[in-house]
Amino acid sequence: MHKNIITCDNCNKDIKMILRTRRNEADVMVTYFKCNHCDNEYFCYAINEESRNLRNVSEGLV
């Protein structure tokens, strides 16, 4: 089985984990993936502006 294929806890169907990102009202970038069968969302992590800036500096992007 492909390593990005998981089973949804809600509908028990196999799904391909495709990470998505959205910015919430507090300017926090939330990364998640979603079941394409039942739309159940799985939170992965969140990162605020200060953390994004620190990450960019450490990766040499700034």
N, C-alpha and C positions, 0 to 999 in steps of 0.2 A: 504494500500500500504506500502511496506517495506521502511524504512526511507533512505536507500541507493539507492533507485530508483529515478532517476530524468528524466526530459524531456530535450532532446537536443535542444538548441536554434536554431541550424542550420537545422536539419532534422525533428525535432518534434517527434522523436521516443523515447520511454522509454529506459533508459540505467541504468545499475548498476554502481554506482560510485566506482571505484577501484583506489585508489591512487597509483601513480607511481612516482619514483624519478630518476632524471638524473643529472649528474654533467656537467655544461657548461664549456666553455673555460676559464672563469675567476675563476674556482674552486668554483663556487656557486652551491649548491644543490637546484634544482628546483623541487618542488612537484606539480603534476598536475594529472588530470584524462582525459580520452579520450573517445569519443563516438566510440563504436565498429561498428556503422553503416556507419558513414561518416568521421571518423577520426578527427573530430573537437576536439581541445585540450582546456581544461579549466585550467588556472593557479590558483594554490592555494596559494603557498607561496614559498619564496626563503630564503636560509640561507647560510651565508658565513662561512669560517673556524673559525673566531673569535667568531661568534655567536654559532657555533657548540661546541666549546670548553667551552664557558660559560654555555651552556645548560648541557653539560656533567658534569661539576663541580657542578652545582646546583642539578643535579639528583644523585650525588654521584658516578658517573661512572669513575671519575678520582681520 
